[in-house]
Amino acid sequence: MEFDWDEEKRRTNLIKHGIDFMTATQIFWGRFREVPAKTSLEGQEARYVGFGYVNSVAVAVVYVKVGKSIRIISARRASRRERKKYY
């Protein structure tokens, strides 16, 4: 599995949420749940949210599938509501 992301977005995400995209890739190697993300614009690329654990922390990763690659858009701690629903 290959991963891709915008480097500036990775740095911004790390500052804002404290989770590096490289670390967030760990959810794809363990037990995780994938759900379609809500998109507001018709014709917008299909986004997904993956829920899994990184170092025992429940994490939500937003991404798109591009061919055989996964392009990470954002990564953050899962909300309380998300933890109840998906974990």
PDB file of N, CA, C and O in Angstrom:
ATOM      1  N   MET A   1       0.856  -1.169   0.000  1.00  0.00           N
ATOM      2  CA  MET A   1       0.000   0.000   0.000  1.00  0.00           C
ATOM      3  C   MET A   1       0.905   1.235   0.000  1.00  0.00           C
ATOM      4  O   MET A   1       1.872   1.316   0.757  1.00  0.00           O
ATOM      5  N   GLU A   2       0.572   2.179  -0.854  1.00  0.00           N
ATOM      6  CA  GLU A   2       1.342   3.421  -0.945  1.00  0.00           C
ATOM      7  C   GLU A   2       0.528   4.577  -0.368  1.00  0.00           C
ATOM      8  O   GLU A   2      -0.698   4.611  -0.473  1.00  0.00           O
ATOM      9  N   PHE A   3       1.236   5.516   0.239  1.00  0.00           N
ATOM     10  CA  PHE A   3       0.594   6.683   0.833  1.00  0.00           C
ATOM     11  C   PHE A   3       1.189   7.948   0.245  1.00  0.00           C
ATOM     12  O   PHE A   3       2.356   7.989  -0.143  1.00  0.00           O
ATOM     13  N   ASP A   4       0.356   8.979   0.188  1.00  0.00           N
ATOM     14  CA  ASP A   4       0.757  10.252  -0.394  1.00  0.00           C
ATOM     15  C   ASP A   4       0.067  11.355   0.402  1.00  0.00           C
ATOM     16  O   ASP A   4      -0.991  11.132   0.991  1.00  0.00           O
ATOM     17  N   TRP A   5       0.663  12.535   0.418  1.00  0.00           N
ATOM     18  CA  TRP A   5       0.037  13.695   1.044  1.00  0.00           C
ATOM     19  C   TRP A   5       0.769  14.946   0.618  1.00  0.00           C
ATOM     20  O   TRP A   5       1.883  14.894   0.097  1.00  0.00           O
ATOM     21  N   ASP A   6       0.121  16.067   0.852  1.00  0.00           N
ATOM     22  CA  ASP A   6       0.726  17.370   0.616  1.00  0.00           C
ATOM     23  C   ASP A   6       1.599  17.684   1.833  1.00  0.00           C
ATOM     24  O   ASP A   6       1.119  17.664   2.967  1.00  0.00           O
ATOM     25  N   GLU A   7       2.867  17.971   1.599  1.00  0.00           N
ATOM     26  CA  GLU A   7       3.817  18.172   2.702  1.00  0.00           C
ATOM     27  C   GLU A   7       3.455  19.371   3.578  1.00  0.00           C
ATOM     28  O   GLU A   7       3.596  19.304   4.799  1.00  0.00           O
ATOM     29  N   GLU A   8       2.996  20.457   2.977  1.00  0.00           N
ATOM     30  CA  GLU A   8       2.589  21.622   3.770  1.00  0.00           C
ATOM     31  C   GLU A   8       1.383  21.282   4.641  1.00  0.00           C
ATOM     32  O   GLU A   8       1.314  21.697   5.798  1.00  0.00           O
ATOM     33  N   LYS A   9       0.435  20.528   4.089  1.00  0.00           N
ATOM     34  CA  LYS A   9      -0.748  20.106   4.845  1.00  0.00           C
ATOM     35  C   LYS A   9      -0.334  19.188   5.996  1.00  0.00           C
ATOM     36  O   LYS A   9      -0.920  19.252   7.076  1.00  0.00           O
ATOM     37  N   ARG A  10       0.668  18.337   5.774  1.00  0.00           N
ATOM     38  CA  ARG A  10       1.164  17.447   6.832  1.00  0.00           C
ATOM     39  C   ARG A  10       1.697  18.271   8.006  1.00  0.00           C
ATOM     40  O   ARG A  10       1.387  17.989   9.164  1.00  0.00           O
ATOM     41  N   ARG A  11       2.497  19.286   7.697  1.00  0.00           N
ATOM     42  CA  ARG A  11       3.063  20.133   8.754  1.00  0.00           C
ATOM     43  C   ARG A  11       1.962  20.891   9.500  1.00  0.00           C
ATOM     44  O   ARG A  11       1.984  20.978  10.728  1.00  0.00           O
ATOM     45  N   THR A  12       1.007  21.435   8.755  1.00  0.00           N
ATOM     46  CA  THR A  12      -0.110  22.157   9.368  1.00  0.00           C
ATOM     47  C   THR A  12      -0.924  21.235  10.269  1.00  0.00           C
ATOM     48  O   THR A  12      -1.303  21.615  11.377  1.00  0.00           O
ATOM     49  N   ASN A  13      -1.189  20.024   9.790  1.00  0.00           N
ATOM     50  CA  ASN A  13      -1.958  19.052  10.564  1.00  0.00           C
ATOM     51  C   ASN A  13      -1.223  18.672  11.853  1.00  0.00           C
ATOM     52  O   ASN A  13      -1.840  18.533  12.909  1.00  0.00           O
ATOM     53  N   LEU A  14       0.086  18.508  11.757  1.00  0.00           N
ATOM     54  CA  LEU A  14       0.894  18.155  12.927  1.00  0.00           C
ATOM     55  C   LEU A  14       0.815  19.257  13.986  1.00  0.00           C
ATOM     56  O   LEU A  14       0.696  18.963  15.176  1.00  0.00           O
ATOM     57  N   ILE A  15       0.881  20.498  13.569  1.00  0.00           N
ATOM     58  CA  ILE A  15       0.784  21.622  14.507  1.00  0.00           C
ATOM     59  C   ILE A  15      -0.621  21.705  15.108  1.00  0.00           C
ATOM     60  O   ILE A  15      -0.771  21.880  16.318  1.00  0.00           O
ATOM     61  N   LYS A  16      -1.643  21.580  14.268  1.00  0.00           N
ATOM     62  CA  LYS A  16      -3.028  21.748  14.716  1.00  0.00           C
ATOM     63  C   LYS A  16      -3.536  20.573  15.551  1.00  0.00           C
ATOM     64  O   LYS A  16      -4.187  20.775  16.576  1.00  0.00           O
ATOM     65  N   HIS A  17      -3.236  19.325  15.107  1.00  0.00           N
ATOM     66  CA  HIS A  17      -3.814  18.141  15.747  1.00  0.00           C
ATOM     67  C   HIS A  17      -2.799  17.268  16.479  1.00  0.00           C
ATOM     68  O   HIS A  17      -3.184  16.369  17.227  1.00  0.00           O
ATOM     69  N   GLY A  18      -1.508  17.523  16.271  1.00  0.00           N
ATOM     70  CA  GLY A  18      -0.488  16.734  16.952  1.00  0.00           C
ATOM     71  C   GLY A  18      -0.300  15.333  16.400  1.00  0.00           C
ATOM     72  O   GLY A  18       0.279  14.476  17.067  1.00  0.00           O
ATOM     73  N   ILE A  19      -0.788  15.090  15.181  1.00  0.00           N
ATOM     74  CA  ILE A  19      -0.656  13.768  14.558  1.00  0.00           C
ATOM     75  C   ILE A  19      -0.008  13.927  13.197  1.00  0.00           C
ATOM     76  O   ILE A  19      -0.503  14.661  12.342  1.00  0.00           O
ATOM     77  N   ASP A  20       1.099  13.237  13.006  1.00  0.00           N
ATOM     78  CA  ASP A  20       1.819  13.262  11.735  1.00  0.00           C
ATOM     79  C   ASP A  20       1.161  12.274  10.770  1.00  0.00           C
ATOM     80  O   ASP A  20       0.738  11.193  11.179  1.00  0.00           O
ATOM     81  N   PHE A  21       1.077  12.638   9.509  1.00  0.00           N
ATOM     82  CA  PHE A  21       0.478  11.739   8.518  1.00  0.00           C
ATOM     83  C   PHE A  21       1.230  10.414   8.439  1.00  0.00           C
ATOM     84  O   PHE A  21       0.609   9.365   8.267  1.00  0.00           O
ATOM     85  N   MET A  22       2.555  10.443   8.561  1.00  0.00           N
ATOM     86  CA  MET A  22       3.328   9.207   8.514  1.00  0.00           C
ATOM     87  C   MET A  22       2.893   8.271   9.644  1.00  0.00           C
ATOM     88  O   MET A  22       2.744   7.068   9.432  1.00  0.00           O
ATOM     89  N   THR A  23       2.694   8.811  10.819  1.00  0.00           N
ATOM     90  CA  THR A  23       2.223   8.022  11.958  1.00  0.00           C
ATOM     91  C   THR A  23       0.794   7.548  11.731  1.00  0.00           C
ATOM     92  O   THR A  23       0.446   6.426  12.098  1.00  0.00           O
ATOM     93  N   ALA A  24      -0.033   8.391  11.132  1.00  0.00           N
ATOM     94  CA  ALA A  24      -1.442   8.055  10.892  1.00  0.00           C
ATOM     95  C   ALA A  24      -1.608   6.861   9.962  1.00  0.00           C
ATOM     96  O   ALA A  24      -2.642   6.195  10.002  1.00  0.00           O
ATOM     97  N   THR A  25      -0.615   6.575   9.125  1.00  0.00           N
ATOM     98  CA  THR A  25      -0.721   5.421   8.220  1.00  0.00           C
ATOM     99  C   THR A  25      -0.839   4.111   8.987  1.00  0.00           C
ATOM    100  O   THR A  25      -1.259   3.104   8.418  1.00  0.00           O
ATOM    101  N   GLN A  26      -0.479   4.103  10.257  1.00  0.00           N
ATOM    102  CA  GLN A  26      -0.554   2.887  11.069  1.00  0.00           C
ATOM    103  C   GLN A  26      -1.965   2.317  11.145  1.00  0.00           C
ATOM    104  O   GLN A  26      -2.126   1.108  11.311  1.00  0.00           O
ATOM    105  N   ILE A  27      -2.989   3.157  11.027  1.00  0.00           N
ATOM    106  CA  ILE A  27      -4.360   2.628  11.145  1.00  0.00           C
ATOM    107  C   ILE A  27      -4.670   1.630  10.039  1.00  0.00           C
ATOM    108  O   ILE A  27      -5.499   0.740  10.229  1.00  0.00           O
ATOM    109  N   PHE A  28      -4.023   1.762   8.895  1.00  0.00           N
ATOM    110  CA  PHE A  28      -4.320   0.895   7.758  1.00  0.00           C
ATOM    111  C   PHE A  28      -3.720  -0.498   7.912  1.00  0.00           C
ATOM    112  O   PHE A  28      -4.069  -1.407   7.159  1.00  0.00           O
ATOM    113  N   TRP A  29      -2.830  -0.676   8.869  1.00  0.00           N
ATOM    114  CA  TRP A  29      -2.175  -1.974   9.066  1.00  0.00           C
ATOM    115  C   TRP A  29      -2.819  -2.767  10.185  1.00  0.00           C
ATOM    116  O   TRP A  29      -2.494  -3.940  10.373  1.00  0.00           O
ATOM    117  N   GLY A  30      -3.718  -2.158  10.925  1.00  0.00           N
ATOM    118  CA  GLY A  30      -4.404  -2.854  12.007  1.00  0.00           C
ATOM    119  C   GLY A  30      -5.885  -2.952  11.699  1.00  0.00           C
ATOM    120  O   GLY A  30      -6.315  -2.810  10.554  1.00  0.00           O
ATOM    121  N   ARG A  31      -6.651  -3.196  12.743  1.00  0.00           N
ATOM    122  CA  ARG A  31      -8.100  -3.248  12.576  1.00  0.00           C
ATOM    123  C   ARG A  31      -8.617  -1.816  12.493  1.00  0.00           C
ATOM    124  O   ARG A  31      -8.418  -1.018  13.409  1.00  0.00           O
ATOM    125  N   PHE A  32      -9.270  -1.508  11.402  1.00  0.00           N
ATOM    126  CA  PHE A  32      -9.829  -0.162  11.268  1.00  0.00           C
ATOM    127  C   PHE A  32     -11.150  -0.232  10.524  1.00  0.00           C
ATOM    128  O   PHE A  32     -11.469  -1.225   9.870  1.00  0.00           O
ATOM    129  N   ARG A  33     -11.901   0.840  10.641  1.00  0.00           N
ATOM    130  CA  ARG A  33     -13.204   0.912   9.984  1.00  0.00           C
ATOM    131  C   ARG A  33     -13.193   2.074   9.012  1.00  0.00           C
ATOM    132  O   ARG A  33     -12.743   3.172   9.340  1.00  0.00           O
ATOM    133  N   GLU A  34     -13.691   1.821   7.813  1.00  0.00           N
ATOM    134  CA  GLU A  34     -13.744   2.845   6.771  1.00  0.00           C
ATOM    135  C   GLU A  34     -15.191   3.225   6.516  1.00  0.00           C
ATOM    136  O   GLU A  34     -16.044   2.359   6.319  1.00  0.00           O
ATOM    137  N   VAL A  35     -15.465   4.529   6.521  1.00  0.00           N
ATOM    138  CA  VAL A  35     -16.807   5.014   6.198  1.00  0.00           C
ATOM    139  C   VAL A  35     -16.686   6.158   5.199  1.00  0.00           C
ATOM    140  O   VAL A  35     -15.717   6.915   5.248  1.00  0.00           O
ATOM    141  N   PRO A  36     -17.654   6.295   4.294  1.00  0.00           N
ATOM    142  CA  PRO A  36     -17.616   7.428   3.359  1.00  0.00           C
ATOM    143  C   PRO A  36     -17.755   8.739   4.126  1.00  0.00           C
ATOM    144  O   PRO A  36     -18.577   8.849   5.036  1.00  0.00           O
ATOM    145  N   ALA A  37     -16.960   9.715   3.761  1.00  0.00           N
ATOM    146  CA  ALA A  37     -17.062  11.044   4.378  1.00  0.00           C
ATOM    147  C   ALA A  37     -18.178  11.811   3.687  1.00  0.00           C
ATOM    148  O   ALA A  37     -18.450  11.596   2.506  1.00  0.00           O
ATOM    149  N   LYS A  38     -18.811  12.691   4.414  1.00  0.00           N
ATOM    150  CA  LYS A  38     -19.842  13.535   3.815  1.00  0.00           C
ATOM    151  C   LYS A  38     -19.152  14.587   2.962  1.00  0.00           C
ATOM    152  O   LYS A  38     -18.258  15.289   3.433  1.00  0.00           O
ATOM    153  N   THR A  39     -19.568  14.694   1.710  1.00  0.00           N
ATOM    154  CA  THR A  39     -19.014  15.722   0.827  1.00  0.00           C
ATOM    155  C   THR A  39     -20.120  16.703   0.482  1.00  0.00           C
ATOM    156  O   THR A  39     -21.276  16.317   0.310  1.00  0.00           O
ATOM    157  N   SER A  40     -19.762  17.951   0.385  1.00  0.00           N
ATOM    158  CA  SER A  40     -20.778  18.976   0.158  1.00  0.00           C
ATOM    159  C   SER A  40     -20.908  19.377  -1.306  1.00  0.00           C
ATOM    160  O   SER A  40     -21.923  19.952  -1.698  1.00  0.00           O
ATOM    161  N   LEU A  41     -19.905  19.086  -2.113  1.00  0.00           N
ATOM    162  CA  LEU A  41     -19.943  19.504  -3.506  1.00  0.00           C
ATOM    163  C   LEU A  41     -20.146  18.317  -4.442  1.00  0.00           C
ATOM    164  O   LEU A  41     -19.441  17.311  -4.361  1.00  0.00           O
ATOM    165  N   GLU A  42     -21.116  18.457  -5.319  1.00  0.00           N
ATOM    166  CA  GLU A  42     -21.357  17.400  -6.296  1.00  0.00           C
ATOM    167  C   GLU A  42     -20.151  17.307  -7.227  1.00  0.00           C
ATOM    168  O   GLU A  42     -19.606  18.326  -7.652  1.00  0.00           O
ATOM    169  N   GLY A  43     -19.747  16.105  -7.533  1.00  0.00           N
ATOM    170  CA  GLY A  43     -18.609  15.907  -8.414  1.00  0.00           C
ATOM    171  C   GLY A  43     -17.270  15.931  -7.696  1.00  0.00           C
ATOM    172  O   GLY A  43     -16.228  15.714  -8.314  1.00  0.00           O
ATOM    173  N   GLN A  44     -17.291  16.194  -6.395  1.00  0.00           N
ATOM    174  CA  GLN A  44     -16.048  16.203  -5.618  1.00  0.00           C
ATOM    175  C   GLN A  44     -15.555  14.768  -5.468  1.00  0.00           C
ATOM    176  O   GLN A  44     -16.353  13.830  -5.452  1.00  0.00           O
ATOM    177  N   GLU A  45     -14.250  14.601  -5.359  1.00  0.00           N
ATOM    178  CA  GLU A  45     -13.665  13.274  -5.197  1.00  0.00           C
ATOM    179  C   GLU A  45     -14.262  12.582  -3.974  1.00  0.00           C
ATOM    180  O   GLU A  45     -14.594  13.231  -2.982  1.00  0.00           O
ATOM    181  N   ALA A  46     -14.393  11.264  -4.055  1.00  0.00           N
ATOM    182  CA  ALA A  46     -14.940  10.490  -2.945  1.00  0.00           C
ATOM    183  C   ALA A  46     -13.922  10.447  -1.813  1.00  0.00           C
ATOM    184  O   ALA A  46     -12.800   9.972  -1.989  1.00  0.00           O
ATOM    185  N   ARG A  47     -14.321  10.940  -0.667  1.00  0.00           N
ATOM    186  CA  ARG A  47     -13.453  10.924   0.508  1.00  0.00           C
ATOM    187  C   ARG A  47     -13.956   9.885   1.496  1.00  0.00           C
ATOM    188  O   ARG A  47     -15.142   9.561   1.541  1.00  0.00           O
ATOM    189  N   TYR A  48     -13.033   9.381   2.275  1.00  0.00           N
ATOM    190  CA  TYR A  48     -13.341   8.378   3.284  1.00  0.00           C
ATOM    191  C   TYR A  48     -12.737   8.808   4.608  1.00  0.00           C
ATOM    192  O   TYR A  48     -11.775   9.573   4.660  1.00  0.00           O
ATOM    193  N   VAL A  49     -13.334   8.292   5.683  1.00  0.00           N
ATOM    194  CA  VAL A  49     -12.748   8.475   7.005  1.00  0.00           C
ATOM    195  C   VAL A  49     -12.420   7.087   7.527  1.00  0.00           C
ATOM    196  O   VAL A  49     -13.282   6.212   7.594  1.00  0.00           O
ATOM    197  N   GLY A  50     -11.167   6.903   7.892  1.00  0.00           N
ATOM    198  CA  GLY A  50     -10.737   5.648   8.495  1.00  0.00           C
ATOM    199  C   GLY A  50     -10.589   5.852   9.988  1.00  0.00           C
ATOM    200  O   GLY A  50      -9.965   6.815  10.434  1.00  0.00           O
ATOM    201  N   PHE A  51     -11.166   4.938  10.763  1.00  0.00           N
ATOM    202  CA  PHE A  51     -11.073   5.006  12.216  1.00  0.00           C
ATOM    203  C   PHE A  51     -10.233   3.840  12.693  1.00  0.00           C
ATOM    204  O   PHE A  51     -10.493   2.690  12.342  1.00  0.00           O
ATOM    205  N   GLY A  52      -9.229   4.140  13.490  1.00  0.00           N
ATOM    206  CA  GLY A  52      -8.364   3.100  14.018  1.00  0.00           C
ATOM    207  C   GLY A  52      -7.535   3.652  15.155  1.00  0.00           C
ATOM    208  O   GLY A  52      -7.776   4.755  15.645  1.00  0.00           O
ATOM    209  N   TYR A  53      -6.553   2.869  15.568  1.00  0.00           N
ATOM    210  CA  TYR A  53      -5.714   3.263  16.700  1.00  0.00           C
ATOM    211  C   TYR A  53      -4.284   3.512  16.268  1.00  0.00           C
ATOM    212  O   TYR A  53      -3.732   2.786  15.441  1.00  0.00           O
ATOM    213  N   VAL A  54      -3.690   4.552  16.843  1.00  0.00           N
ATOM    214  CA  VAL A  54      -2.275   4.862  16.679  1.00  0.00           C
ATOM    215  C   VAL A  54      -1.720   5.026  18.088  1.00  0.00           C
ATOM    216  O   VAL A  54      -2.099   5.949  18.809  1.00  0.00           O
ATOM    217  N   ASN A  55      -0.828   4.135  18.473  1.00  0.00           N
ATOM    218  CA  ASN A  55      -0.246   4.187  19.824  1.00  0.00           C
ATOM    219  C   ASN A  55      -1.332   4.266  20.897  1.00  0.00           C
ATOM    220  O   ASN A  55      -1.248   5.081  21.815  1.00  0.00           O
ATOM    221  N   SER A  56      -2.342   3.422  20.776  1.00  0.00           N
ATOM    222  CA  SER A  56      -3.463   3.319  21.723  1.00  0.00           C
ATOM    223  C   SER A  56      -4.374   4.541  21.751  1.00  0.00           C
ATOM    224  O   SER A  56      -5.178   4.683  22.672  1.00  0.00           O
ATOM    225  N   VAL A  57      -4.266   5.418  20.771  1.00  0.00           N
ATOM    226  CA  VAL A  57      -5.129   6.599  20.673  1.00  0.00           C
ATOM    227  C   VAL A  57      -6.079   6.407  19.496  1.00  0.00           C
ATOM    228  O   VAL A  57      -5.642   6.075  18.393  1.00  0.00           O
ATOM    229  N   ALA A  58      -7.386   6.614  19.726  1.00  0.00           N
ATOM    230  CA  ALA A  58      -8.376   6.508  18.658  1.00  0.00           C
ATOM    231  C   ALA A  58      -8.208   7.696  17.716  1.00  0.00           C
ATOM    232  O   ALA A  58      -8.259   8.852  18.137  1.00  0.00           O
ATOM    233  N   VAL A  59      -8.007   7.391  16.425  1.00  0.00           N
ATOM    234  CA  VAL A  59      -7.688   8.412  15.430  1.00  0.00           C
ATOM    235  C   VAL A  59      -8.665   8.330  14.262  1.00  0.00           C
ATOM    236  O   VAL A  59      -9.108   7.244  13.887  1.00  0.00           O
ATOM    237  N   ALA A  60      -8.997   9.487  13.690  1.00  0.00           N
ATOM    238  CA  ALA A  60      -9.808   9.580  12.470  1.00  0.00           C
ATOM    239  C   ALA A  60      -8.925  10.164  11.374  1.00  0.00           C
ATOM    240  O   ALA A  60      -8.344  11.237  11.537  1.00  0.00           O
ATOM    241  N   VAL A  61      -8.829   9.445  10.253  1.00  0.00           N
ATOM    242  CA  VAL A  61      -7.998   9.877   9.129  1.00  0.00           C
ATOM    243  C   VAL A  61      -8.889  10.066   7.908  1.00  0.00           C
ATOM    244  O   VAL A  61      -9.565   9.130   7.483  1.00  0.00           O
ATOM    245  N   VAL A  62      -8.895  11.264   7.345  1.00  0.00           N
ATOM    246  CA  VAL A  62      -9.648  11.548   6.122  1.00  0.00           C
ATOM    247  C   VAL A  62      -8.701  11.362   4.946  1.00  0.00           C
ATOM    248  O   VAL A  62      -7.567  11.842   4.968  1.00  0.00           O
ATOM    249  N   TYR A  63      -9.177  10.654   3.910  1.00  0.00           N
ATOM    250  CA  TYR A  63      -8.304  10.348   2.771  1.00  0.00           C
ATOM    251  C   TYR A  63      -9.117  10.098   1.513  1.00  0.00           C
ATOM    252  O   TYR A  63     -10.334   9.922   1.561  1.00  0.00           O
ATOM    253  N   VAL A  64      -8.422  10.088   0.394  1.00  0.00           N
ATOM    254  CA  VAL A  64      -9.003   9.719  -0.893  1.00  0.00           C
ATOM    255  C   VAL A  64      -8.182   8.573  -1.458  1.00  0.00           C
ATOM    256  O   VAL A  64      -6.997   8.424  -1.158  1.00  0.00           O
ATOM    257  N   LYS A  65      -8.834   7.773  -2.278  1.00  0.00           N
ATOM    258  CA  LYS A  65      -8.144   6.677  -2.956  1.00  0.00           C
ATOM    259  C   LYS A  65      -7.801   7.146  -4.362  1.00  0.00           C
ATOM    260  O   LYS A  65      -8.677   7.555  -5.125  1.00  0.00           O
ATOM    261  N   VAL A  66      -6.521   7.081  -4.692  1.00  0.00           N
ATOM    262  CA  VAL A  66      -6.044   7.500  -6.007  1.00  0.00           C
ATOM    263  C   VAL A  66      -5.317   6.309  -6.612  1.00  0.00           C
ATOM    264  O   VAL A  66      -4.143   6.073  -6.324  1.00  0.00           O
ATOM    265  N   GLY A  67      -6.024   5.562  -7.454  1.00  0.00           N
ATOM    266  CA  GLY A  67      -5.440   4.339  -7.993  1.00  0.00           C
ATOM    267  C   GLY A  67      -5.167   3.369  -6.857  1.00  0.00           C
ATOM    268  O   GLY A  67      -6.070   3.031  -6.092  1.00  0.00           O
ATOM    269  N   LYS A  68      -3.920   2.922  -6.746  1.00  0.00           N
ATOM    270  CA  LYS A  68      -3.536   2.004  -5.670  1.00  0.00           C
ATOM    271  C   LYS A  68      -2.962   2.744  -4.468  1.00  0.00           C
ATOM    272  O   LYS A  68      -2.482   2.124  -3.519  1.00  0.00           O
ATOM    273  N   SER A  69      -3.013   4.056  -4.513  1.00  0.00           N
ATOM    274  CA  SER A  69      -2.439   4.883  -3.456  1.00  0.00           C
ATOM    275  C   SER A  69      -3.533   5.502  -2.589  1.00  0.00           C
ATOM    276  O   SER A  69      -4.667   5.681  -3.032  1.00  0.00           O
ATOM    277  N   ILE A  70      -3.174   5.821  -1.360  1.00  0.00           N
ATOM    278  CA  ILE A  70      -4.063   6.518  -0.439  1.00  0.00           C
ATOM    279  C   ILE A  70      -3.460   7.890  -0.177  1.00  0.00           C
ATOM    280  O   ILE A  70      -2.319   8.002   0.272  1.00  0.00           O
ATOM    281  N   ARG A  71      -4.237   8.935  -0.461  1.00  0.00           N
ATOM    282  CA  ARG A  71      -3.769  10.310  -0.232  1.00  0.00           C
ATOM    283  C   ARG A  71      -4.444  10.830   1.028  1.00  0.00           C
ATOM    284  O   ARG A  71      -5.663  11.003   1.065  1.00  0.00           O
ATOM    285  N   ILE A  72      -3.649  11.076   2.055  1.00  0.00           N
ATOM    286  CA  ILE A  72      -4.176  11.525   3.339  1.00  0.00           C
ATOM    287  C   ILE A  72      -4.448  13.031   3.283  1.00  0.00           C
ATOM    288  O   ILE A  72      -3.609  13.819   2.846  1.00  0.00           O
ATOM    289  N   ILE A  73      -5.645  13.404   3.739  1.00  0.00           N
ATOM    290  CA  ILE A  73      -6.084  14.800   3.756  1.00  0.00           C
ATOM    291  C   ILE A  73      -5.912  15.393   5.157  1.00  0.00           C
ATOM    292  O   ILE A  73      -5.434  16.517   5.304  1.00  0.00           O
ATOM    293  N   SER A  74      -6.301  14.635   6.180  1.00  0.00           N
ATOM    294  CA  SER A  74      -6.152  15.101   7.562  1.00  0.00           C
ATOM    295  C   SER A  74      -6.162  13.914   8.517  1.00  0.00           C
ATOM    296  O   SER A  74      -6.618  12.823   8.175  1.00  0.00           O
ATOM    297  N   ALA A  75      -5.651  14.149   9.715  1.00  0.00           N
ATOM    298  CA  ALA A  75      -5.638  13.129  10.769  1.00  0.00           C
ATOM    299  C   ALA A  75      -5.787  13.843  12.105  1.00  0.00           C
ATOM    300  O   ALA A  75      -5.149  14.866  12.355  1.00  0.00           O
ATOM    301  N   ARG A  76      -6.641  13.286  12.955  1.00  0.00           N
ATOM    302  CA  ARG A  76      -6.904  13.905  14.257  1.00  0.00           C
ATOM    303  C   ARG A  76      -7.402  12.841  15.223  1.00  0.00           C
ATOM    304  O   ARG A  76      -7.735  11.726  14.822  1.00  0.00           O
ATOM    305  N   ARG A  77      -7.449  13.199  16.494  1.00  0.00           N
ATOM    306  CA  ARG A  77      -8.057  12.300  17.474  1.00  0.00           C
ATOM    307  C   ARG A  77      -9.547  12.174  17.149  1.00  0.00           C
ATOM    308  O   ARG A  77     -10.194  13.152  16.772  1.00  0.00           O
ATOM    309  N   ALA A  78     -10.069  10.988  17.295  1.00  0.00           N
ATOM    310  CA  ALA A  78     -11.497  10.782  17.069  1.00  0.00           C
ATOM    311  C   ALA A  78     -12.287  11.480  18.176  1.00  0.00           C
ATOM    312  O   ALA A  78     -11.863  11.514  19.331  1.00  0.00           O
ATOM    313  N   SER A  79     -13.427  12.029  17.809  1.00  0.00           N
ATOM    314  CA  SER A  79     -14.284  12.695  18.798  1.00  0.00           C
ATOM    315  C   SER A  79     -14.935  11.649  19.703  1.00  0.00           C
ATOM    316  O   SER A  79     -14.920  10.456  19.401  1.00  0.00           O
ATOM    317  N   ARG A  80     -15.497  12.104  20.796  1.00  0.00           N
ATOM    318  CA  ARG A  80     -16.188  11.193  21.717  1.00  0.00           C
ATOM    319  C   ARG A  80     -17.321  10.465  20.991  1.00  0.00           C
ATOM    320  O   ARG A  80     -17.500   9.259  21.159  1.00  0.00           O
ATOM    321  N   ARG A  81     -18.073  11.198  20.194  1.00  0.00           N
ATOM    322  CA  ARG A  81     -19.183  10.591  19.443  1.00  0.00           C
ATOM    323  C   ARG A  81     -18.671   9.533  18.465  1.00  0.00           C
ATOM    324  O   ARG A  81     -19.262   8.460  18.342  1.00  0.00           O
ATOM    325  N   GLU A  82     -17.576   9.837  17.774  1.00  0.00           N
ATOM    326  CA  GLU A  82     -16.988   8.874  16.836  1.00  0.00           C
ATOM    327  C   GLU A  82     -16.475   7.641  17.569  1.00  0.00           C
ATOM    328  O   GLU A  82     -16.626   6.522  17.079  1.00  0.00           O
ATOM    329  N   ARG A  83     -15.878   7.832  18.724  1.00  0.00           N
ATOM    330  CA  ARG A  83     -15.373   6.681  19.487  1.00  0.00           C
ATOM    331  C   ARG A  83     -16.516   5.767  19.889  1.00  0.00           C
ATOM    332  O   ARG A  83     -16.386   4.545  19.809  1.00  0.00           O
ATOM    333  N   LYS A  84     -17.637   6.338  20.321  1.00  0.00           N
ATOM    334  CA  LYS A  84     -18.793   5.519  20.704  1.00  0.00           C
ATOM    335  C   LYS A  84     -19.358   4.761  19.509  1.00  0.00           C
ATOM    336  O   LYS A  84     -19.774   3.610  19.636  1.00  0.00           O
ATOM    337  N   LYS A  85     -19.372   5.405  18.359  1.00  0.00           N
ATOM    338  CA  LYS A  85     -19.999   4.819  17.176  1.00  0.00           C
ATOM    339  C   LYS A  85     -19.112   3.804  16.455  1.00  0.00           C
ATOM    340  O   LYS A  85     -19.618   2.787  15.981  1.00  0.00           O
ATOM    341  N   TYR A  86     -17.813   4.049  16.360  1.00  0.00           N
ATOM    342  CA  TYR A  86     -16.957   3.245  15.495  1.00  0.00           C
ATOM    343  C   TYR A  86     -15.937   2.365  16.205  1.00  0.00           C
ATOM    344  O   TYR A  86     -15.280   1.551  15.556  1.00  0.00           O
ATOM    345  N   TYR A  87     -15.786   2.507  17.533  1.00  0.00           N
ATOM    346  CA  TYR A  87     -14.752   1.716  18.210  1.00  0.00           C
ATOM    347  C   TYR A  87     -15.349   0.691  19.131  1.00  0.00           C
ATOM    348  O   TYR A  87     -14.617  -0.058  19.777  1.00  0.00           O
TER     349      TYR A  87
END
